[in-house]
């Protein structure tokens, strides 16, 4: 039986699942296809950085696209463009063109998240918001993991997989365009306050940046690095999927643990563990079950880092600053994700494909050193003063809209003229 709180938003979740399955497929497909096109690791890194640059720009400009045309029209346009971009990869296999395509795709995905998250937020009440947004996060992870395994169904050298990605993306328009749910009007303004966050919670700002630096490189280059070391396409897909699933499963336990002890201690433990696994991946160039096990451990230890850093930031800033805190953490993570693939790709070109994992390990070590320093100079937040860990507002997927009620009177919310809100659970 489907929970009654989720029935009104099933069409939105189905659209999320379809689009992100196509996006997940491209995460693994693009580096593998780029290798067959002899792009080189630096070009692959630049293409990945272009995606994250587009995502950051989309977070800033996306609200104005939605305000101009409304949620459904903006959603349909952005998804249609994203589907078209998937097909263009096969039509024009040139590295500079692919970089431009990924920039546009990143912009469209940011706009997609803005539409969906503000829509889900508006269709939820204060009592149901946590359940609704947690279901949304689960769908995010599941769709991305499923999409990555589709890469095993057809040769990466052909156009079929790009067609599948485009079909999945295009189909995402259908359930949303046909929904009977009234589209919401409030849109959050992206307002960055890095100085305020740095003064209140340096670990949150540095942590989100460094996690983006290492994981941006990992998601962009790991498929190519694993393949260059002798793995086949099925092994590459299994490696990436295992990392996503393990990371998803570890989000909540790590967050709940950080509710009871200093979140920085939890982050430090995760960094130490992921650094050791990254070093093991640097040294181990084989395949099979050992590689898959390392992928599971890496995902479980590396992916929750963003969540813990974000939760630490929310603990140390005021509730009325949540929108600005969320936007700043997302921006820092995005900037790290832009820089990471290019730096790691340069190291891979100089030192070989295994240098990716050495780069990740060094990044984790640098952040761990900073966390240790901050733990020595700043007392931890008392448990009773912490905000309870919330999976939806801290997960490293989506999260471009804070999962609090969007109040029209807030200076960080835009409301078009003539907007009349409906009850949250109206059909």
N, C-alpha and C positions, 0 to 999 in steps of 0.2 A: 504493500500500500504506500502511496505517495503522501508525504506529510502535507496537511492542509495548507500550511504556511508557504509551501513551495509551488503549489498548483498554479497560482496566478502568474508565476514567473518562469514556468517551464519552457515557454517558447523562447524567452530570452536566453535561458541556459542552453537550449538546443542550438541556438545561433552561435553562442560562445564555443560550444563543443565542436561544431563543424569548422568554424574559421580557424580555431587554434589547432585542430588536427592538421589542417593544411599548413599552418605556420610551423608546427612541430616537424612535419615531414621535411620542410625546407631547411630546418636547422641542421639536419644530418645530410640531406641531399646536396646542398650547395657546396660545402667543402669537398665532398667526394667528386662531384661533377667538375668542380674547378680544377682538381688535381688531374683529371683526365684531359682537361683542356690546356694543361701545362701552364696555368696561371702563375704558379710559384707561391710560396708561403706568404711573402709580404703582400702580394695582391689579395690573397684570401683574407689576411688580417685587415687590410684596408676596406675590403667589402663588408666585413663584419662591423668595423668601426662606423661605416657609413649608415648601417642600420640603426645603431644606437644614437648617432647624431640626429637622424630623422625622428627617432622616438622622442628625444629631448625637445626638438623643435615642435613636434606635434603636441606635446604636453603644454607648451606655451601658447601656441596658436590655435589648437583644436577647439577650445571653447568658442572662439569667434566664428569658426565654420559652423558649429552647431547652432549658435544664436542666429546666424544668417538664414539657415534653412530648416531648422527643427531637427529633433532627434532621429526620426525615421528617415527623412531625406538624407541627412548627413550620414547616417549609418549606411544606407544603401549605396551612396556615392563612394564612401571610403572603402567599403568592402568590394565594390565593383572594380575600383582602381587596384586594390590589393590582388584581386583575382587576375586582372590583366597583367600586373607585374610578374606574377608567377609564370605566365605563358611567355613573356618577353625574355626570360632567362634562356629558354630553349631556342627562341628565334634569333637572339643576338648574343652569342657566347663570347663577349669581349669584356675584359676585366673593368675598364672604365664605365662601360654601360651597366654592368652588374652593380657597381658601386652606386650609380645613380638610381638604379631600380631598388636597391635595398634601402637607400635613403627615403625614397617615396613610400616603400613598404613600412618602414619604421614610423613615418608620419601617420600613415593610415591606421596602423595598429594602435598608436597612442590615441588617436581620435576614436577608434572603436572602443577602447577601454573607457574613455571619458563618457561616451554614450551609455554603455552598458552599466557601468558602476553608478553613475548618477541616476539612471533609470531604476536599478535595483534598490538603491538607497531610497528613492522616492516611493517605491512600491512596498516599503517595509515600515513597520511601526517600531517604536523603541523596544518593544518586547520581542519582535521577530527578527530584528536587523542582524543580530549575531548569527542566528541559524541560516538566514538567507545568504549572507555574505560568506559564511564558511562553506556552504554548499557551492557557491560560485568559485571559491578557491580550489575546492576538490575537483570540480569540473575542469578548471584550468590545468591542473597537474595531469589529470587523467587523459585529457585530450592531447596535450603535448606529448606525453609518453606514447600514446597509441599512434599518433602521427609519425613519430620517429621509426616505428616498426614497419610502417608501410614501405619504407625505402627498400625493404628486402623483397618486395613483390615483383619488381621489374628492374631491368638493367639501368644503372645510373647514366649510361652513355646516351640513352634515347630521350625522347620527349614525353614519354608516357607518364612518368612520375610528376613532371611539371603540370601535365594536364590534370592529374588527380588532385594535386594541390589547388589548382585553379577551380576545379569542380567543387571541391569541399568548401572553398572560400565563397564561391558564388551561391551555393545552396544556403549559406548562412543568412542570406538576405531574406529567404522565404519565410521562416517562422517569425522573424521580427516584423517584416512588412505586413504580415497577416494577423499579428497579435491584436486582441481587442483591448489590451491595456492602454489607457491614455498615456501619451508621452509626457514626461515631466518637463518643467521649464527651468528650475534652478540649475545653474552651472557654476562650479567653483572657479575662482580666479587663481591662477598659479602665482603665488607671491613668495619669493625666496628671501630668507633671512639667515644667510650663512653665519654672519657675525653673532647674531643672537644665539644660534644653536651652538656655535663654537664656544661661546662663553659659558653656556649652560651645560653642554654635554659634548665635549670634544671627541669622546670615543664614538658617539653616534655619527658625527660628521665624518671623521677619519675612517671609521669602520665601514660606513656605507660606500665611501669612495674606494677603499682598498678591496672590499668584497667585489665591487664592480670591476675593478682593475683585474683581479685574478679570474673571476667567473666569466667576465666578458671575453677574456682570452680563451678560457676553457670551452665555452659553448661555440665560439667561432672556429677554433683550430683543433680541438680534440679529435673530431672525426678524421681530418686529414692526417694528424700526427699518428693516430692508431693505425690507419691504413698504410702510411708510409713505413711503419715498422713491421708490416707483414700481415696484418689482420684483413680478413675479407669483409664484404659489405654486411653480411649478417652479424658478424662479431662486432663491427663498429656500431650497428644499430642497437644491438643488445647492450653494449657498453653504455651508450648514451641513455637508453631507456632505463637501465638499472640505476644510473646516477639520479635521474629525475625521480623515480619511484622511491628510492631510499631517502632522498632529500625531503620528499613530500611527507613520508611517514615520520620523519624525525622532527618536523616543525613543531608540532604540538608538545611532545614530551620535553624537548629542549626549552620551549617557552614556559611551560609549567614549572620546570626546575628553576628557571630564572626568576619566577615569582617568589621563590622561597629563599634564594641566596642572591648575592650580588650578581647582577646580570653580566658584569664584566668578567667575573670568574667563569661563568658558563661560556662566554665568548672566548676567553683565553683557552679553556679546555678544548673547545671546538677547533680553534686555530692550531693548537698543538697537535691534535689528532689528524686534522686534514693536511698539515704540513708533513707529517710522517708518511701519510698515504701518498701524497704527491711525490715525495722522495722515492717511495717504493715504485711508483709508476715511472719515474725517471730512470730507475735502475733496471726495472723489469720490462723487457721488450718482447715478451712472449704473448701468447694468446690463451684461449681456453678458459677453464673455470677460475684460474687464478686472476686473470685480467678482469673477469666479471665480478669476482669478490672484491677486488680493489675498487672497482667502479661503485659498488654498493657502499663500501665504507667511505669513499671520497664524497659521494653525494650526501650521505647521512651526516657527515661532519662539516662539509663546506657550505651546503645550501642554507642551513638555518642561521648562518652568520649575519645575513642582512636582517632577518627577523629580530634577532637579539639586539642588534645595534639600533634598530628602529624603536623597539620597545624601551630601550634605555633612554633614547631621545624623548619619548613621550613622558617618561617618568620625571624628567628634569625640566620640562617646559610646562607652561600653564595650559589648562584645557582649552581656553579660548584661542590659543596659538596652534591648535592641532593642524589646521589647514596649512599654515606656513611651515610648521615642522615637517609635516608629511611631504610637502612640495620640495623643501630643501634637502631632505634625505633622498628623495627620488632623483633630484638634480645631481647630487653628489655621486650617487650610484651610477647615473647615466654618464657623467663625465669620466668616471673611472672605466666604465665599459667602453667608452670611445677610445681611451688611451691604451687600455690593456691589449687588445688584439694587435695593434700596430707594433707595440714594444715587443710582445712575445713573438710575433712573426719575424721581426728583425733578428732576434736571438735564434730562432729556429733556422733561419737562412744561414747564420754564421756557425751554429753548433750542431745542427741536426734536429730532427723532429722531437726528440726526447727533451730538448731544451724548454718546451712548453711547460712541462711538469716541474722543471727546476725553477722556472719563472714563478709559477704558482706557489711553490714552496717558499721561495724567498719573499714573495709578497705577504704570505701568511706570517712568516717570521717577523717581518718589519712591523706589521700591525700588532702582533703579539707583544713586541717590545714596547710599542707605544701604550698598549693597554696596561702593561705592568707598571710603566711610569705613572700613568694616571691613577692607578690604584694606590700608589704610594703617596700621592699629593692630594687626592680628593676622597673624602669618606663616601662609603656606599649609601644609596638611598635606603632608608628604613623600610622594612617590608610593608608596614601599614600605610606608608606614603606612596607606594607603587600603584600604578594603574595595572589592573589584572591583564595578563597577557591575552591579546586578541589576535587570533590567527588571521582574520580577514585584513586587518589594518597593517599587518607586518609582513605578510607573505611576499616572497620575491617574484610574484606574478601579478600583473595588473597594478592595483593599488595606486592609481593616479587620482582617485577621489577618496578622501578620508571617509571612513565608515561611521560617521556620526550623522545625525539629522542635519540636512542642509536647510538652515533657517533663512527665509527671504530677507529678514532684517539685518543679517550679518554683512559687514562690509566686504567680505571675501566671497560673496555669492552674487551672481548676476541673475536678475529675474526680468524677463521681457514684459513690456507693458500689456495689460489686459490678462495676465495670467491668473487663473482661478484654480487653486489646488483641489484635488479630489481626495476622498478618504483613501488611506494607504492600501486597503485590501478590496477596493471596489472592483467589480469584474471588468 
